[in-house]
Amino acid sequence: EGQEALLNTLAEEFMEANKNVTVEVINTGSAKEFEAKVTDSVNNGVGPNLIFNFGSFATNFDGYGKLLPFNKYWDFDYASLTSAGIYAEATNFSDGNVNIAPVYTAGPVLFVNKAIFDKAGVEIPTTWDEMKTAAKTIYEKTGVVGLSIDSLTDFAQLLIFQSHQGKIVDMDKKEVIWNDAETEKWLNWWAEGVQAGYFQVQAQAADGYNSSDFNSGLIASYIGSTAGIPYLDVTGINGELAAVRVPMISDAEYENAGMIWNRSAIGFKSENEAENQATADFVKYFIDNNKRWVMELNANSPYTAVQEDAEYQTFVKGDIALSALGDQLPTSFVAPVFKGCTTMREELKAMMQSPASDSFNAKTAIENAANRTNAAMKE
C-alpha cells in the first residue's frame, strides 16, 4: 500500500512538471498474472510503456525490437550514476543499449526467530551444515519446521554458485554447468531435510507466505528478501526477530557468496516518439527520486548518489535486514541474465520442489532441468 501510494505521488509530481504527459499507475495482481498480461499485450502492440520487473523478464523481448533503449532518449551518461556491475546488467542485451534501469537492489537474508532457536538450544548458523543441524534439532525438540525458503529458484542458484567456483552457466557452450555429482549431492542434502520435515518446500499459511508462517511460529527461520521485514512481527508469540546473512559452505572464496537482485524499469517501444521520450524522462525522474523509493521498499539503492546520502546511510544502519545484506554484499553476485534464463529459473524451482514427490530421484531431476535449460539457451 505504501509503495502504491508513493508511485502515485511520483506520477502526480511528474505530471505537474510535465503538463503534456499523463502517467497512469496500474496494479495487475500476482507476478505470474502480471508477466502473462504484459507479454501478451506487448506482443500484440497494445502493451504498457513501462513496467518494473527483473532483467531476466526483459530478455524475453531481446532482439525483437520491443525494448525501449533509454540511453537514446537521455542526455546524460547512465554509467556515471551507478556501479560497473549494474551498468553491465543494464546493457546486457544484443544491441548493447541501456534497456533496463534498476530501481532497487535487494537480496536474501536469513530471518530467525531467536526465541525458538534458544528453546532448542542451538546457535544461529553461518554455514549450511550448521543450518541443517540446527533445523533438524529444532524440529525434533519443538516440532517447528527449522527452515523454509521464499525463492527456491534463487536458493538453487546460490547453492550452485557457492559449490561451482562462482559459475552457473557456460555462455560459450550455451549450457548449464550444474548437471553433475556436486549438484546431486546438494539436492540430496536438501531432500533429506524436506522428506524428514525440518526443511519446508511450501508455506503452510493460507496466504502462501513464509512471513505468515514465521509470525505464527510454524517455522523457526526462512530465507527471504530484505524487503519482507515490514511484514514480520513475532511479538504475539513471544518471539525475538533477528536477521543474518545467508549461510555459506565455508569462508573460502565463492563458497562464502551471497546474492543480490535488481528490479528494474523496463520500457517498451511505442510508435509515438513523444511517448518514448516521456517514458525515458519518467524513468530519469524515478532515478532522481530513488532514495524515497528504496526507503519505502526497505531495499538498497543501485545509485551512488543515494548510497552516499547521510539520511539513507542512517536508514540502512538502523535496519537489521539491510545490515545483514550489507554483511554479504562484498561477496554477493547477481544471477546471470541470458537467453533461456527464464526457463532455467522455472526448471530450478521445479528441481528444488521435486523432493516432495514420492518418485523423487536427484539425478533425474537435475538432468531434466539441465536438458530443458540447455535447449532454451540454444533455441
C-alpha positions in Angstrom: 0.0 0.0 0.0 2.8 2.4 0.8 4.5 1.5 -2.4 1.4 2.1 -4.4 0.8 5.5 -2.7 4.4 6.6 -3.4 4.1 5.5 -7.1 1.0 7.6 -7.5 2.7 10.6 -5.7 5.7 10.4 -8.0 3.4 10.2 -11.1 1.5 13.2 -9.9 4.6 15.2 -9.3 6.0 14.3 -12.8 2.7 15.3 -14.4 2.7 18.6 -12.6 6.2 19.3 -14.1 5.2 17.9 -17.5 1.8 19.2 -18.4 1.7 17.4 -21.7 2.2 13.9 -20.1 -0.2 11.6 -18.4 1.1 8.8 -16.2 -1.3 6.0 -15.2 -0.2 3.6 -12.5 -1.7 0.1 -12.8 -1.6 -2.8 -10.3 -2.2 -6.0 -12.2 -2.2 -8.6 -9.4 0.1 -11.5 -8.9 3.6 -11.7 -10.5 2.5 -14.6 -12.8 -0.6 -12.8 -14.0 1.4 -9.6 -14.4 4.0 -11.2 -16.6 1.4 -13.1 -18.7 -0.6 -9.9 -19.3 2.5 -7.8 -20.2 3.9 -10.5 -22.6 0.5 -10.8 -24.4 -0.1 -7.1 -24.6 3.4 -6.1 -25.7 3.4 -8.9 -28.4 0.1 -7.5 -29.7 1.3 -3.9 -29.8 -1.0 -2.7 -27.0 1.3 -3.1 -24.0 2.3 -0.6 -21.4 5.1 1.9 -21.9 6.8 0.9 -18.7 6.9 -1.9 -16.1 9.1 -2.7 -13.1 10.4 -6.3 -13.2 13.6 -8.3 -13.2 16.1 -8.2 -16.0 15.5 -11.8 -16.7 12.0 -10.9 -17.9 13.3 -8.3 -20.3 15.5 -10.9 -22.1 12.3 -12.5 -23.4 11.9 -9.4 -25.6 15.6 -9.1 -26.6 16.2 -9.0 -30.4 12.6 -8.4 -31.3 12.6 -4.6 -31.4 10.3 -4.3 -28.4 12.5 -2.8 -25.7 13.0 0.9 -25.3 16.7 2.0 -25.3 16.6 4.6 -22.6 20.1 5.9 -23.5 18.8 7.0 -26.9 16.4 9.5 -25.2 18.7 10.6 -22.3 21.2 13.5 -22.4 23.4 12.1 -19.7 25.8 9.2 -19.2 23.9 6.4 -17.2 27.2 4.6 -16.5 28.3 7.5 -14.3 25.4 7.1 -11.9 26.0 3.5 -10.8 28.5 0.7 -10.5 30.1 -1.2 -13.3 28.2 -4.4 -12.4 24.8 -2.6 -12.5 25.7 -0.9 -15.8 26.7 -4.3 -17.3 23.4 -5.8 -16.3 21.5 -2.8 -17.8 23.3 -3.2 -21.1 23.4 -7.0 -21.3 21.3 -7.1 -24.4 22.0 -7.9 -28.1 22.0 -4.2 -29.0 24.2 -3.1 -26.1 21.8 -0.3 -25.2 20.5 0.6 -21.7 17.3 -1.4 -22.0 16.7 -1.7 -18.2 17.3 0.7 -15.3 17.4 -0.8 -11.8 15.1 0.9 -9.3 16.2 -1.1 -6.3 18.6 -3.7 -5.1 17.6 -6.3 -2.6 18.7 -9.8 -1.7 18.0 -12.8 0.5 18.9 -12.9 4.2 18.1 -15.4 6.9 15.3 -14.3 9.2 15.4 -16.1 12.5 13.1 -16.3 15.5 15.8 -16.5 18.0 13.4 -17.5 20.8 12.8 -20.8 19.1 16.5 -21.3 18.5 17.2 -20.7 22.1 14.4 -23.0 23.2 16.0 -25.8 21.1 19.5 -24.9 22.4 21.0 -24.1 19.0 23.0 -21.2 17.7 22.1 -19.1 14.7 24.0 -20.8 11.8 26.6 -19.4 9.5 27.2 -22.5 7.3 24.8 -24.9 5.5 26.0 -27.8 7.7 25.2 -25.7 10.8 21.8 -24.8 9.2 20.9 -28.4 8.7 21.9 -29.4 12.2 20.0 -26.5 13.7 16.8 -27.1 11.7 16.8 -30.8 12.5 17.4 -30.2 16.2 14.6 -27.6 16.3 12.2 -29.9 14.6 13.0 -32.8 16.8 12.8 -30.8 20.1 9.9 -28.4 19.3 8.0 -29.8 16.3 8.6 -26.5 14.5 10.0 -26.5 10.9 13.6 -25.3 11.0 13.9 -23.6 7.6 11.8 -22.5 4.7 12.7 -20.7 1.5 10.9 -17.8 -0.2 12.5 -18.3 -3.6 13.6 -21.9 -4.4 15.0 -20.7 -7.7 17.4 -18.2 -6.0 18.2 -20.8 -3.3 19.3 -23.2 -6.0 21.4 -20.6 -7.8 23.1 -19.6 -4.5 24.0 -23.3 -3.8 25.2 -23.8 -7.3 27.3 -20.6 -7.3 28.9 -21.4 -4.0 29.7 -25.0 -4.9 30.8 -24.4 -8.5 33.5 -21.8 -8.2 31.2 -18.9 -8.9 29.7 -20.3 -12.1 26.1 -21.3 -13.1 26.2 -21.4 -16.9 28.8 -21.7 -19.7 27.8 -19.0 -22.1 30.3 -20.2 -24.8 28.8 -23.7 -24.9 25.3 -22.4 -24.1 24.7 -24.9 -21.4 24.5 -25.2 -17.6 27.5 -26.3 -15.5 25.4 -27.9 -12.8 24.4 -31.2 -14.3 26.9 -33.1 -12.2 27.6 -35.1 -9.0 28.1 -31.9 -6.9 24.6 -30.6 -7.6 23.3 -34.1 -7.0 24.9 -34.0 -3.5 23.3 -30.7 -2.7 19.9 -31.7 -3.9 20.0 -34.9 -1.8 21.1 -32.7 1.1 18.0 -30.6 0.7 15.8 -33.6 0.0 16.8 -35.3 3.2 15.5 -32.3 5.2 12.3 -31.9 3.1 11.4 -35.6 3.5 12.2 -35.6 7.2 10.1 -32.4 7.8 12.6 -30.0 9.1 13.0 -28.2 5.7 9.9 -26.7 4.1 9.1 -26.5 0.4 5.9 -24.5 0.5 4.4 -22.2 3.1 1.6 -23.7 5.3 -0.4 -20.5 5.8 -3.5 -19.9 3.6 -1.9 -16.8 2.0 1.1 -18.8 0.9 3.7 -16.6 2.6 6.5 -17.7 4.8 6.2 -14.4 6.7 2.8 -15.6 7.9 4.2 -19.0 8.9 7.1 -17.2 10.7 4.7 -14.8 12.6 2.6 -17.7 13.8 5.6 -19.8 14.9 5.2 -22.5 12.3 8.8 -22.0 11.1 11.9 -21.0 13.1 13.7 -19.4 10.2 13.4 -18.6 6.5 15.4 -17.1 3.7 13.7 -14.2 2.1 14.2 -10.7 0.7 15.2 -7.8 2.9 12.0 -6.1 1.6 10.0 -8.6 3.6 10.9 -7.3 7.1 8.0 -4.8 7.4 5.7 -7.9 7.3 7.4 -9.7 10.2 6.1 -9.5 13.8 6.7 -12.3 16.3 5.8 -10.3 19.4 2.5 -12.1 19.6 4.2 -15.5 20.1 6.9 -14.0 22.4 9.4 -14.3 19.7 12.6 -12.4 19.0 13.4 -11.3 15.5 16.9 -11.5 14.1 18.3 -11.2 10.6 21.7 -12.5 9.4 23.5 -13.1 6.2 22.6 -16.3 4.2 24.6 -19.4 5.1 27.6 -20.5 3.2 29.6 -23.6 2.6 32.8 -22.1 4.2 34.5 -18.7 4.3 36.6 -19.6 1.2 36.2 -17.6 -2.0 32.9 -18.4 -3.8 31.9 -20.8 -1.1 31.1 -17.7 1.0 29.0 -16.0 -1.7 25.8 -14.1 -1.0 23.3 -13.0 -3.6 21.5 -9.8 -4.7 19.0 -8.9 -7.4 17.8 -5.8 -9.1 14.3 -5.0 -10.1 14.3 -2.6 -13.0 12.4 -0.2 -15.1 11.7 -1.8 -18.4 10.4 0.3 -21.3 8.6 -0.9 -24.4 8.7 1.0 -27.7 5.7 2.9 -28.9 5.2 4.1 -32.5 4.7 7.5 -30.9 8.1 9.1 -30.2 6.6 11.5 -27.8 5.5 8.6 -25.6 9.0 7.1 -25.8 10.6 10.3 -24.7 8.1 10.7 -21.9 8.8 7.2 -20.7 12.5 7.7 -20.6 12.0 11.1 -18.9 9.8 9.4 -16.2 12.5 6.8 -15.6 15.1 9.5 -15.1 12.7 11.3 -12.7 12.4 8.0 -10.8 16.2 7.6 -10.6 16.4 11.2 -9.3 13.9 10.2 -6.5 15.4 6.8 -5.9 16.1 7.4 -2.2 12.4 7.9 -1.5 11.6 4.6 -3.3 14.2 2.3 -1.8 13.4 3.6 1.7 9.8 2.8 1.2 10.7 -0.7 -0.1 13.3 -1.4 2.6 15.9 -2.0 -0.1 19.3 -0.9 -1.2 19.8 1.7 -3.9 21.7 1.0 -7.1 22.8 4.6 -7.4 26.0 6.1 -6.0 24.4 9.5 -5.0 21.9 7.7 -2.8 24.4 5.4 -1.3 26.4 8.4 -0.2 23.4 10.3 1.2 23.6 10.7 5.0 19.9 10.1 5.6 19.9 6.9 3.6 23.1 5.6 5.4 21.4 6.2 8.7 18.3 4.3 7.5 20.4 1.3 6.4 22.3 1.1 9.7 19.1 1.1 11.6 17.6 -1.8 9.7 18.6 -5.4 10.7 17.7 -6.9 7.3 19.7 -4.3 5.3 22.6 -4.6 7.7 22.6 -8.4 7.3 22.6 -7.9 3.5 25.4 -5.4 3.9 27.5 -8.1 5.6 27.4 -10.3 2.5 27.5 -7.6 -0.2 31.3 -7.8 -0.7 30.9 -11.4 -1.8 27.5 -11.2 -3.5 26.7 -12.0 -7.1 23.8 -11.1 -9.4 22.2 -14.1 -11.1 23.1 -14.3 -14.8 20.7 -12.9 -17.3 20.7 -14.5 -20.7 18.5 -16.1 -23.4 16.9 -19.0 -21.7 17.3 -17.8 -18.1 13.5 -17.7 -17.6 13.4 -21.4 -18.5 16.3 -22.0 -16.1 14.5 -20.3 -13.3 11.4 -22.3 -13.8 13.4 -25.6 -14.0 15.5 -24.9 -10.9 12.3 -24.2 -8.9 10.8 -27.5 -10.1 14.1 -29.3 -9.3 14.0 -27.9 -5.7 10.4 -28.9 -5.3 11.0 -32.4 -6.6 12.0 -34.0 -3.2 8.4 -33.6 -2.1 7.4 -36.2 -4.7 7.2 -39.9 -3.9 9.1 -40.6 -7.2 12.0 -38.2 -6.4 15.4 -39.1 -7.9 18.0 -36.4 -7.6 20.0 -37.3 -10.7 16.8 -37.5 -12.9 15.5 -34.2 -11.6 18.8 -32.5 -12.3 19.1 -34.0 -15.8 15.6 -33.0 -16.7 16.1 -29.4 -15.6 19.5 -29.1 -17.3 18.3 -30.6 -20.6 15.4 -28.2 -20.8 17.5 -25.2 -19.9 20.2 -26.1 -22.4 17.6 -26.4 -25.1 16.2 -23.0 -24.3 19.7 -21.5 -24.4 20.3 -22.9 -27.8 16.9 -22.2 -29.2 
